[in-house]
């Protein structure tokens, strides 16, 4: 799955995203709305990780799904 597919199917995918990153709230998910940069920003905010680390996590999750 590529990021364009995730954006287009956000309603179906967001449950998987919340399983992976449980600290994201439903409100966060509504704000993110499939936008990778917003997801990365929220992950940095919630988990206190660097941008590069978050990008690697997203890429790893994307490759598994």
N, CA and C atoms as an extended XYZ file, in Angstrom:
195
Properties=species:S:1:pos:R:3:atomname:S:1:resname:S:1:resid:I:1 pbc="F F F"
N         0.857       -1.175        0.000 N   UNK     1
C         0.000        0.000        0.000 CA  UNK     1
C         0.898        1.231        0.000 C   UNK     1
N         0.561        2.196       -0.828 N   UNK     2
C         1.324        3.438       -0.813 CA  UNK     2
C         0.514        4.520       -0.093 C   UNK     2
N         1.151        5.649        0.124 N   UNK     3
C         0.496        6.664        0.944 CA  UNK     3
C        -0.744        7.238        0.264 C   UNK     3
N        -0.781        7.299       -1.047 N   UNK     4
C        -1.984        7.781       -1.736 CA  UNK     4
C        -3.178        6.883       -1.446 C   UNK     4
N        -2.935        5.578       -1.365 N   UNK     5
C        -4.012        4.641       -1.036 CA  UNK     5
C        -4.473        4.846        0.409 C   UNK     5
N        -3.543        5.111        1.290 N   UNK     6
C        -3.906        5.341        2.686 CA  UNK     6
C        -4.767        6.587        2.804 C   UNK     6
N        -4.355        7.650        2.119 N   UNK     7
C        -5.153        8.880        2.139 CA  UNK     7
C        -6.569        8.619        1.643 C   UNK     7
N        -6.688        7.893        0.555 N   UNK     8
C        -7.990        7.626       -0.039 CA  UNK     8
C        -8.865        6.713        0.789 C   UNK     8
N        -8.245        5.868        1.610 N   UNK     9
C        -8.985        4.908        2.432 CA  UNK     9
C        -8.806        5.186        3.922 C   UNK     9
N        -8.630        6.434        4.278 N   UNK    10
C        -8.304        6.791        5.654 CA  UNK    10
C        -9.295        6.226        6.660 C   UNK    10
N       -10.561        6.282        6.371 N   UNK    11
C       -11.564        5.783        7.319 CA  UNK    11
C       -11.348        4.307        7.638 C   UNK    11
N       -10.917        3.531        6.669 N   UNK    12
C       -10.672        2.113        6.892 CA  UNK    12
C        -9.310        1.873        7.553 C   UNK    12
N        -8.344        2.726        7.265 N   UNK    13
C        -6.968        2.515        7.718 CA  UNK    13
C        -6.708        3.071        9.113 C   UNK    13
N        -7.456        4.061        9.521 N   UNK    14
C        -7.108        4.734       10.774 CA  UNK    14
C        -7.167        3.819       11.996 C   UNK    14
N        -7.968        2.788       11.973 N   UNK    15
C        -7.977        1.828       13.078 CA  UNK    15
C        -6.646        1.106       13.194 C   UNK    15
N        -6.046        0.771       12.058 N   UNK    16
C        -4.729        0.132       12.056 CA  UNK    16
C        -3.654        1.089       12.556 C   UNK    16
N        -3.797        2.352       12.208 N   UNK    17
C        -2.839        3.364       12.671 CA  UNK    17
C        -2.943        3.494       14.194 C   UNK    17
N        -4.163        3.515       14.714 N   UNK    18
C        -4.340        3.622       16.161 CA  UNK    18
C        -3.849        2.379       16.891 C   UNK    18
N        -3.941        1.212       16.257 N   UNK    19
C        -3.384        0.000       16.864 CA  UNK    19
C        -1.875        0.112       16.988 C   UNK    19
N        -1.244        0.650       15.941 N   UNK    20
C         0.207        0.789       15.927 CA  UNK    20
C         0.680        1.853       16.922 C   UNK    20
N        -0.023        2.973       16.961 N   UNK    21
C         0.363        4.092       17.821 CA  UNK    21
C        -0.823        4.448       18.712 C   UNK    21
N        -0.926        3.718       19.800 N   UNK    22
C        -2.076        3.802       20.682 CA  UNK    22
C        -2.283        5.119       21.390 C   UNK    22
N        -1.266        5.956       21.432 N   UNK    23
C        -1.427        7.241       22.113 CA  UNK    23
C        -2.129        8.284       21.253 C   UNK    23
N        -2.368        7.967       19.989 N   UNK    24
C        -3.110        8.894       19.135 CA  UNK    24
C        -4.596        8.802       19.472 C   UNK    24
N        -5.210        9.943       19.653 N   UNK    25
C        -6.628        9.986       20.012 CA  UNK    25
C        -7.495       10.025       18.752 C   UNK    25
N        -8.786        9.842       18.948 N   UNK    26
C        -9.720        9.969       17.825 CA  UNK    26
C        -9.664       11.374       17.235 C   UNK    26
N        -9.500       12.372       18.095 N   UNK    27
C        -9.376       13.745       17.596 CA  UNK    27
C        -8.119       13.899       16.746 C   UNK    27
N        -7.010       13.281       17.196 N   UNK    28
C        -5.782       13.306       16.396 CA  UNK    28
C        -6.042       12.700       15.031 C   UNK    28
N        -6.731       11.578       15.015 N   UNK    29
C        -6.996       10.883       13.763 CA  UNK    29
C        -7.827       11.751       12.818 C   UNK    29
N        -8.784       12.499       13.368 N   UNK    30
C        -9.599       13.391       12.542 CA  UNK    30
C        -8.752       14.517       11.958 C   UNK    30
N        -7.812       15.043       12.756 N   UNK    31
C        -6.933       16.114       12.279 CA  UNK    31
C        -5.985       15.586       11.202 C   UNK    31
N        -5.420       14.406       11.429 N   UNK    32
C        -4.459       13.815       10.487 CA  UNK    32
C        -5.119       13.558        9.138 C   UNK    32
N        -6.299       12.968        9.160 N   UNK    33
C        -7.111       12.732        7.956 CA  UNK    33
C        -6.305       12.186        6.772 C   UNK    33
N        -5.360       11.298        7.058 N   UNK    34
C        -4.601       10.662        5.991 CA  UNK    34
C        -3.356       11.403        5.558 C   UNK    34
N        -3.075       12.552        6.146 N   UNK    35
C        -1.911       13.344        5.763 CA  UNK    35
C        -0.672       12.831        6.493 C   UNK    35
N         0.297       12.348        5.754 N   UNK    36
C         1.496       11.756        6.357 CA  UNK    36
C         2.263       12.758        7.219 C   UNK    36
N         2.391       13.986        6.763 N   UNK    37
C         3.128       14.991        7.542 CA  UNK    37
C         2.430       15.281        8.861 C   UNK    37
N         1.114       15.322        8.843 N   UNK    38
C         0.377       15.541       10.090 CA  UNK    38
C         0.515       14.345       11.017 C   UNK    38
N         0.508       13.136       10.459 N   UNK    39
C         0.728       11.942       11.262 CA  UNK    39
C         2.094       12.005       11.919 C   UNK    39
N         3.117       12.331       11.149 N   UNK    40
C         4.470       12.422       11.690 CA  UNK    40
C         4.540       13.462       12.803 C   UNK    40
N         3.908       14.598       12.592 N   UNK    41
C         3.904       15.651       13.605 CA  UNK    41
C         3.226       15.213       14.891 C   UNK    41
N         2.101       14.527       14.756 N   UNK    42
C         1.384       14.043       15.942 CA  UNK    42
C         2.192       12.980       16.673 C   UNK    42
N         2.877       12.117       15.920 N   UNK    43
C         3.708       11.088       16.553 CA  UNK    43
C         4.872       11.731       17.302 C   UNK    43
N         5.465       12.760       16.725 N   UNK    44
C         6.537       13.467       17.408 CA  UNK    44
C         6.013       14.099       18.703 C   UNK    44
N         4.850       14.687       18.615 N   UNK    45
C         4.239       15.350       19.760 CA  UNK    45
C         3.900       14.349       20.870 C   UNK    45
N         3.272       13.253       20.517 N   UNK    46
C         2.812       12.273       21.507 CA  UNK    46
C         3.934       11.438       22.107 C   UNK    46
N         4.906       11.088       21.270 N   UNK    47
C         5.951       10.162       21.713 CA  UNK    47
C         7.294       10.833       21.971 C   UNK    47
N         7.420       12.116       21.642 N   UNK    48
C         8.657       12.840       21.891 CA  UNK    48
C         9.846       12.319       21.101 C   UNK    48
N         9.592       11.882       19.896 N   UNK    49
C        10.650       11.323       19.047 CA  UNK    49
C        11.069       12.331       17.993 C   UNK    49
N        12.272       12.105       17.463 N   UNK    50
C        12.801       12.958       16.396 CA  UNK    50
C        12.085       12.670       15.082 C   UNK    50
N        12.121       13.648       14.200 N   UNK    51
C        11.450       13.516       12.897 CA  UNK    51
C        11.952       12.302       12.123 C   UNK    51
N        13.254       12.102       12.101 N   UNK    52
C        13.830       10.982       11.358 CA  UNK    52
C        13.345        9.638       11.920 C   UNK    52
N        13.290        9.533       13.221 N   UNK    53
C        12.832        8.292       13.858 CA  UNK    53
C        11.366        8.007       13.528 C   UNK    53
N        10.557        9.041       13.569 N   UNK    54
C         9.136        8.899       13.254 CA  UNK    54
C         8.956        8.498       11.793 C   UNK    54
N         9.717        9.114       10.902 N   UNK    55
C         9.623        8.765        9.479 CA  UNK    55
C         9.983        7.300        9.250 C   UNK    55
N        10.998        6.814        9.949 N   UNK    56
C        11.385        5.410        9.826 CA  UNK    56
C        10.276        4.492       10.336 C   UNK    56
N         9.649        4.875       11.435 N   UNK    57
C         8.537        4.074       11.972 CA  UNK    57
C         7.383        4.018       10.985 C   UNK    57
N         7.046        5.154       10.403 N   UNK    58
C         5.946        5.196        9.428 CA  UNK    58
C         6.286        4.334        8.222 C   UNK    58
N         7.512        4.447        7.720 N   UNK    59
C         7.935        3.633        6.572 CA  UNK    59
C         7.861        2.145        6.898 C   UNK    59
N         8.293        1.764        8.112 N   UNK    60
C         8.233        0.373        8.527 CA  UNK    60
C         6.805       -0.132        8.610 C   UNK    60
N         5.924        0.688        9.171 N   UNK    61
C         4.511        0.323        9.272 CA  UNK    61
C         3.897        0.197        7.877 C   UNK    61
N         4.253        1.131        7.006 N   UNK    62
C         3.718        1.135        5.652 CA  UNK    62
C         4.141       -0.122        4.896 C   UNK    62
N         5.374       -0.540        5.073 N   UNK    63
C         5.859       -1.717        4.359 CA  UNK    63
C         5.191       -2.997        4.848 C   UNK    63
N         4.726       -3.017        6.104 N   UNK    64
C         4.034       -4.192        6.645 CA  UNK    64
C         2.577       -4.259        6.212 C   UNK    64
N         2.025       -3.127        5.798 N   UNK    65
C         0.597       -3.084        5.476 CA  UNK    65
C         0.380       -2.960        4.015 C   UNK    65
